[in-house]
Amino acid sequence: MQRLALPLRSMLRAASLLLLTVCAAAATAQTYPDKPVKLIVPYAAGGFSDALARLVAQRFTESLGQTVVVENKPGASTNIGFAAVAKSPPDGYTLVFGTGAPTINPFLFSKMPYDAERDFAPIGRVADLPYVLFAHPSVPAATFKELIAYCKAHPGKLNIGTPGNGTTPHLAVKLLEEAAGISLQSVHYKGNGPALNDLLGGQIQLLFDGLQQPQPFVRSGKLKALAVASPQRIPSLPDAPAIAETYPGYEAMTWYQLLAPAGTPAPVIAKLNAELRKFIDDPAQRAQLLAQGAVLRGGTPAELAEYTKAETARWGAIIKKNRIQLD
């Protein structure tokens, strides 16, 4: 009987500790947040990523009753910003609003300042920004199918701009070349802004980009929107076919997510996910962003984790096949 007492005592102690931990986590969620929350954005101020993050921060400030402060930490292909959050205390007071860069960067860099799989707790998927394939008016193709036919007849003749080697738009080019059996000349820039300027000037002929900046030039006839890289057509460009209509499964976009450091209490994650859903379910917010070509998403932390896993496998295969490396 004495031998049984110690294990039983240990089990009771462990159960008590577990109960105390659960109660403490629940209490934390009830009082969270009781001080300002820092939202790290791994991009420079002024772009769409920053603007969307600030919309989320504003809504969270209003609904949580504490200021959510946006802090821009650009650099190293987003690695600086994501690493800062990965190394932060897992208490819900430091979050990151970023793209799916952690699904790509581990394949591009030989050394990473964080472990994309282990260092983050998913909160929710925020939005998708599908790429549009824009063309200069000089390109002798009025439709996407005509463009593919021209590329097959003139391999390597057309230049397509990218915001940099290994970026998602660059990988979208590689994905299109593979799907369509064509060859394009990728011209790398330091961002889509300079690439768009050269597209307008005719120095390059094609560009994958979001809709926001090029949209006025499409309306004025200075650019052609030949196709979208989302699974279906988008309301803001109803006449532009989805590439997937010709090449099933083709999809390329910038997608946005909200993450916390790994180990953040589950009740805090659940509370943040619920607040994110309020933002995403706002009809006025959805309409405003849809007009800019962005689609609000939502979903559970588990669904984001599963999507991240699938994206990691998909883009990892493309990067390895094309032997793309940044260091």
N, C-alpha and C positions, 0 to 999 in steps of 0.2 A: 504493500500500500504506500509505503514511503517513496518507493521508486516512481510511482504514478503521480505523486503529489507535485514533484518538480515540473514535469512536462505540462501538467494541467495548469499549474501556476504560471508557467511561461506562456501558455496559450491564452490564458485570461488576461495577462499583461499585454500581450500583443493585440488582442481584441480591443482592450481599453485604449491602447495607443491609436489603433486604427479609427475607433469611434471619435476620439479627440481630434484626430486629423481631419476627419470628415466634417465634424462640427465646426472646426476652425475655418475650413475652406468655405463652408456655407455662410458663416458669419462674415468672412472676408468679402464674399460676393454681395452680401446685403449692404455693406458699407462702401463697397467699391463704386466709383473712385472717391476718395476723400482728399485728393490733391490733384494738381494738373497732370495731364497725360501727355507724353511726348510722342509725336507721330513722325518717324523718320521717313523721308522721301529720298531715295538714292539717285535723284536727278536734280539738275539745276532748276532754279525757279523760272517760271514763265512758260513752260511747255504744257502740253495736255495732261501729262502725268501729274505734274504739280497742281494744275488747276483742279483736276478730279480729286486729288488727295485733300485739297483745301475745302472742297464741297463736303466731303465726308467728315472732315475735322469740324466744320461749322455745325453740321447736323448733330454730331456726337456731343459737342459743347452744349448745344441747346437741350438735348435729351438726357445727358448724363449729369448735368448741373456742375460740371467742372470744365475748365478750359483745356482744350486739346490743342497743343502747340505744334505746328508743323516746323520741322527742322530739315533743311536740305543738306544732304551729304552725298554729292555726286562724286564720280571718279571710279577708275578701275573697272569699267563696265558694270557698275552698280555694286561691286564687291565691298567697297568701303561702307556704304550705307547698310547693307545686309549684315556685314560682320559686326558693326556697332550694335545692332539689335541682338545678334546671336550671343554676344558677350555681356548683355545687360541682365540685371536681376529679373527672374521670372515672376514678376509681381503684377503684370498688367499695366505698368506705368511707362513702358517703352515698347512701342509697336512699330512695325514697318509697313508702309503702303508701297508696294512695288509690283513689277511685272513678273512674268515667269522666268526671269533671268537665271534663277537658281537651277532651273531644269536644263540650262544650256552651258553655263559657265564652267561647271566641273569637267566638261569635255574639252573646253577651249584652253584652260589654264592647267599647267602641270602642278601648281601649288595653289590651294584655296585657303582663305582665311576663316572659313567656316565649313561645316559639314551640312550640305543642303538637306539631307534626309534626317539627321539627328538633332540639329540645333534649333529647329523652329516648331512651333505649335500652330497649325492652321486655324484660322478664325472663319474665313469665308472668301469665296470668289466674288469680286466686285463687279467687273465689267469686261467686255470684249471689245476690242477696236479692230475690226477686220481690215485687212489691207485691200486697197483698190489698185488695179493695174492701170496706170496712166500712160498715155502716149502723146508725143508731140504731133501736131497736125501734119507734119511732113511724112510721117510713117504711112506707107501706102496700104493701109488696112482700116476699114471702117468698122469691123467687128473683131471679136476675139478669135473666131475661127479663121478669119482672113489673116490675122496676125500670125497664127500658128503655121498656116500654109506658107506665108512669106518667109518665116524663119526657117522652115524646112527647105525651102528653095534657095535661101541665102544664109547658110549656117555661119554664125559668128559675125554677121554684118551689123547687127543692132547692138548699141551700148545700153545697158541698164544700170542706173545708179543705185547705190546702197548707202546706208548711213554708216557703213564700216564692215570690215571683214569679220565674219562670225556673228553678225547681228541677225535678228530674226528675219528682217527683209532679205538679207543675203541668203539665208537658208531657204527662204521662200522661192528665190530664184533657182537655187539648186533643185528644189523639189519640183518646180515647173519644168526645168530642163529634163529631169528624169521621167516625169509623167508624160510629157509631150514628145520626147525624143528630139529636142532641139538644142541649139547651142547659142548662148548669148555672151556678150563681153561685159563682165561685171566691172563697174568703175566705183571704187570706194571713196566715200567722202567722210568728213567729220560731222556727221549728222545729216538728217533729211533736208534741213533748210538749204544748205549749199547745193545739194543734189537737185532740189526743186528749182532753184535759180537756173542751173545749167539745163534742166529739162525745158524750161520756158524759153531759154536762149537757143535751144536746138543743139547744144554741145553733146547731150545724150538724148536718146530717143524714148526710153522707157523708165518707169519708176514704180516700185511698190511703196505706197504710203497710205496713211490714214486719210480720211476725207476732209478734215477741218481746213487745213491751209490750201489745198489745191481746189476745193469746191468752187470758189469764185471764178477761177480760171476755166473750169469746165463750163460754167454757165455763160461765160463770155466767148467761148469757142477757142480759147488759147491752148486748151488741153482736151484730150479725149479720154473718157473713162471707159475702158474696153471690157473690164470684168472685175468681179469682186472675189476675194479669197475666202469668204465665209461659206458655210455649207449651203446656205440659201441666199437668194437675192436680198438686198437691204432696201427698206422703204424709201430712203433718200436718193437711191439710184435704181429705180424700178426697171429701167431698160438695160442695165448692165447685167449680163448673166453671171451666175456663179461659175467659177472655174470647175467646180465639182459637177456641173451639168455635163461637161465634156469629159472630165477626168474624175470619176467617182472617188470620194475620199479625200480629195485635195482640200486642204484647209491651212491657212496661215494668218496669224493675227497677233497683235499685242494684247495680252490678257492681264488683268490686274487682280491682285489678291491682298488680303490683310493677314499679317502673321504676328505672332508674339514669340518671345523666347521659349524654348522647350522647357517644360516643367511649370509653366504658368497654370495655376489652379483651374481645374475643369469648370467650376461654376463661374469664374471670371470669363473664360473663353465663351461659355454659353451666353453670358450677359452681353458680351461684345457682339456675338453673332446675331442675337436678337435685335440689338440696336442697328446693326448693319442691314438687317432685313427691312427695318422700318424705312431706312434710306432708299433701298432698292425698290420697295413696294410703293413708293410715292409716285402717283401717276404724272404729276407735273415734272418731277425729276427725270422720269423715264422718257417723257416726250422731249424735254430739253436736250438730253444726251443723244437720243435717237436721231434728232435733226443734225447732230454732228457726226453721225456714223457709228456711235457707240451703243452697245447693247448691255443693259444692266442684267446681272446674272443671279447672284444669291446662292442658296444651298447650304448644306451643313458643313462643318469642319471635316467630317469623314469623306464627304463627296469631293471637297477640295483636295484632300490627300490622295484620293484615287485618281483624280484628273491629273494632278501633278506627276504621279507615278507613270501614267500613260504618256504624258508629254515628254518626260525625261527619256523614256525608251524611244519614242518617235524621233526626236531631234538628235538624240545621241547617235542613232543609226546613220542619219544624214551627215553629221559632222565627221564620224569615223570613216564613212565611205568616201567623202571628199577630202579627207586628211587636212581638215582646217584646224590650225593651232595659232594661238595668240602669244605664246611665249616659248 
